[in-house]
Amino acid sequence: MSYFSPDQSIDIKHFNLPFMNLLTERQLEDIAKSSNVVQYKNHDVIFLQNTRTSHIMFIKSGLVKIYKEGRNGKVLILRIDTPNNFLGLMSVFGHDIHQFSAAAIDNAEIYFIDINVFRNLINENGLFAQKLMNVLSAEGLFLFDRFMSQSHKQLPGRIADVLLYFSEKIYHSNSFYFPLTRRELAELAGTTKESFIRTLTEFKNDKIIDLEGARVEIMSMKIIKTLSELG
């Protein structure tokens, strides 16, 4: 993991910050002056559960997994965060302690914005604050749907949800490479590694997907969506 100096000036034009068109020139300058950028490699931890929040984070590039650690070392991956999105807003505004952890899936570039500057910005700019509330609401509803899926769906439905998640939300393609290990994919689906692998193999044998290592292609999107809907 390599750091750029916090004193290094960051060109705000490179942020591509969501809703930045709602900010004044001075507000944009305040953000740029209070920010620094950190580059992470695959598997690098960005922040840990139960550590104190100090910055608003924004993903410039790369993928980041958000995960919750429970008893006996059990891990549940909550979601995958993609570029041009804030990272961990729910944790930052809901509590002064991170309620989950974040780690880079591949090489990632993360902007860190001083949390006090960001809070002042929210107090000053109601429209920007409203947009952030929409983002927080969407994140909460997504997690609600995820937990409902894991609580009420059978294993094929949960695996179908994982495939749809990568296809429609992450890569926007029927063909993609899993960015996670089989163990991590199982943590995302809320099952064991063995059960996840077995179900993927059944999907492959039934020609619902084509699978070769980390490469997967959904051959029958109709069946995958039906499995997801029926659970």
C-alpha positions in Angstrom: 0.0 0.0 0.0 1.5 3.4 -1.0 0.4 6.8 0.1 0.4 10.2 -1.5 1.2 13.0 1.0 -1.9 14.5 2.6 -0.3 17.9 1.9 -0.3 17.3 -1.8 -3.0 19.3 -3.6 -5.6 17.2 -5.3 -7.3 18.6 -8.4 -11.1 18.4 -7.6 -11.8 17.8 -11.3 -10.3 14.3 -10.9 -12.7 13.4 -8.1 -15.8 12.9 -10.2 -17.6 13.3 -6.8 -21.3 12.4 -6.9 -23.5 15.5 -7.0 -20.5 17.8 -7.2 -22.5 20.0 -9.5 -24.5 21.1 -6.4 -21.3 22.4 -4.7 -20.0 25.9 -4.8 -16.5 26.7 -6.0 -15.4 27.4 -2.4 -16.9 24.1 -1.2 -15.1 22.2 -3.9 -11.8 23.9 -2.9 -12.4 23.0 0.8 -12.8 19.4 -0.1 -9.7 19.3 -2.3 -7.6 21.0 0.4 -8.7 18.6 3.1 -8.3 15.4 1.0 -5.5 12.9 0.2 -5.4 9.8 -1.9 -4.2 6.3 -0.9 -3.5 3.5 -3.3 -4.3 -0.1 -2.1 -3.3 -3.5 -3.5 -5.5 -6.6 -3.6 -6.5 -7.7 -0.1 -5.2 -4.6 1.6 -7.5 -3.6 4.4 -8.9 0.0 4.1 -10.5 0.2 7.5 -11.4 -2.3 10.2 -14.6 -3.0 12.1 -14.6 -1.3 15.6 -12.0 1.3 14.7 -12.9 5.0 14.9 -14.2 6.9 11.9 -12.2 9.9 10.8 -12.7 10.4 7.1 -15.3 10.2 4.3 -13.9 7.8 1.7 -14.6 7.9 -2.0 -13.6 5.1 -4.5 -11.7 6.6 -7.5 -10.9 3.2 -9.0 -11.0 -0.5 -8.1 -13.5 -2.7 -6.2 -13.9 -2.8 -2.5 -15.6 -5.5 -0.4 -17.6 -4.5 2.7 -17.8 -7.2 5.3 -19.0 -7.9 8.8 -17.1 -10.1 11.2 -19.1 -12.0 13.8 -18.4 -14.6 16.5 -16.0 -17.4 15.9 -14.4 -15.6 13.0 -17.5 -15.9 10.8 -17.5 -13.4 8.0 -20.5 -12.1 6.0 -19.7 -10.0 2.9 -22.4 -7.3 2.7 -21.7 -5.9 -0.7 -19.1 -4.8 -3.3 -18.6 -1.1 -3.7 -17.6 0.2 -7.1 -15.8 3.3 -8.4 -17.3 6.8 -8.2 -19.1 5.9 -5.0 -18.7 6.9 -1.4 -17.4 4.2 0.9 -19.0 3.4 4.2 -21.3 6.3 4.5 -23.7 4.4 6.8 -20.9 3.7 9.3 -19.6 7.2 9.2 -22.9 9.0 9.8 -24.5 6.3 11.9 -21.8 5.9 14.5 -18.3 7.2 15.3 -17.0 3.6 15.2 -16.9 1.6 12.0 -19.6 -1.1 12.2 -17.9 -3.2 9.4 -14.6 -3.6 7.6 -13.5 -2.8 4.0 -10.8 -4.3 1.9 -9.6 -3.8 -1.7 -10.5 -6.6 -4.0 -8.1 -5.5 -6.7 -5.8 -2.5 -7.0 -7.9 0.4 -5.7 -7.4 4.2 -5.3 -9.3 5.8 -2.5 -9.8 9.5 -1.6 -9.9 10.4 2.0 -11.9 13.5 2.9 -11.7 15.1 6.3 -14.9 14.2 8.1 -15.3 17.6 9.8 -15.0 19.5 6.5 -17.6 17.1 5.0 -20.0 17.7 7.9 -19.7 21.4 7.5 -20.5 21.0 3.8 -23.6 19.1 4.6 -24.7 21.7 7.1 -24.2 24.4 4.5 -25.7 22.7 1.4 -29.1 21.3 1.9 -29.5 19.9 -1.7 -26.2 18.0 -1.4 -27.3 16.7 2.0 -30.6 15.5 0.5 -28.8 13.6 -2.2 -26.6 11.9 0.4 -29.7 10.9 2.3 -31.0 9.2 -0.9 -27.7 7.3 -1.2 -27.9 6.2 2.5 -31.5 5.1 2.0 -30.6 3.1 -1.1 -27.7 1.4 0.8 -30.1 0.5 3.7 -32.7 -0.9 1.4 -30.1 -3.0 -0.4 -28.9 -4.5 2.8 -32.5 -5.2 3.8 -33.1 -7.1 0.6 -29.8 -9.0 1.0 -30.7 -10.2 4.5 -34.3 -11.1 3.4 -32.8 -13.1 0.6 -30.4 -15.0 2.8 -33.1 -15.6 5.4 -35.9 -16.8 3.1 -34.3 -18.2 -0.1 -33.1 -21.7 -0.7 -29.5 -22.1 -1.8 -30.1 -22.0 -5.6 -31.9 -18.7 -5.2 -29.1 -17.2 -3.2 -26.5 -18.3 -5.7 -28.6 -16.9 -8.5 -28.7 -13.6 -6.6 -24.9 -13.6 -6.5 -24.7 -14.2 -10.2 -27.2 -11.4 -10.9 -25.4 -9.1 -8.6 -22.1 -9.4 -10.5 -23.8 -9.4 -13.9 -26.2 -6.5 -13.4 -24.7 -4.3 -10.7 -20.9 -4.8 -10.9 -19.9 -5.7 -14.5 -23.1 -5.0 -16.5 -22.5 -8.0 -18.6 -23.5 -11.7 -18.8 -19.9 -12.7 -19.0 -17.4 -11.7 -16.2 -14.7 -12.9 -13.9 -15.4 -13.5 -10.3 -13.2 -11.0 -8.4 -13.5 -13.1 -5.2 -12.3 -16.5 -4.0 -14.8 -19.3 -3.7 -14.7 -18.8 0.1 -15.5 -15.1 -0.3 -18.3 -15.9 -2.7 -19.8 -18.2 -0.2 -19.6 -15.4 2.4 -21.4 -13.2 0.0 -24.2 -15.8 -0.5 -24.4 -16.7 3.2 -23.4 -20.3 2.8 -20.4 -22.6 3.0 -17.7 -22.8 0.4 -18.6 -26.5 -0.3 -22.3 -25.7 -0.8 -21.5 -22.8 -3.1 -19.1 -24.8 -5.3 -21.6 -27.7 -5.5 -24.5 -25.4 -6.6 -22.3 -23.6 -9.2 -21.3 -27.0 -10.5 -25.0 -28.0 -10.8 -25.7 -24.8 -12.7 -22.9 -25.6 -15.0 -24.0 -29.2 -15.6 -27.5 -27.9 -16.3 -26.0 -25.5 -18.8 -27.4 -22.5 -16.9 -23.9 -21.0 -16.8 -20.6 -21.7 -18.4 -17.8 -21.8 -15.8 -14.1 -22.1 -16.2 -12.0 -21.1 -13.1 -13.0 -17.5 -12.2 -14.6 -16.9 -15.6 -18.4 -17.3 -15.7 -20.9 -16.7 -18.4 -24.7 -16.8 -17.8 -26.1 -18.9 -20.5 -29.8 -18.7 -19.5 -30.6 -15.4 -17.8 -34.2 -16.4 -17.7 -33.5 -19.4 -15.5 -31.2 -17.4 -13.2 -33.9 -14.7 -12.7 -36.6 -17.3 -12.2 -34.4 -19.0 -9.5 -33.8 -15.6 -7.9 -37.5 -14.7 -7.9 -38.8 -18.1 -6.6 -36.1 -18.4 -4.1 
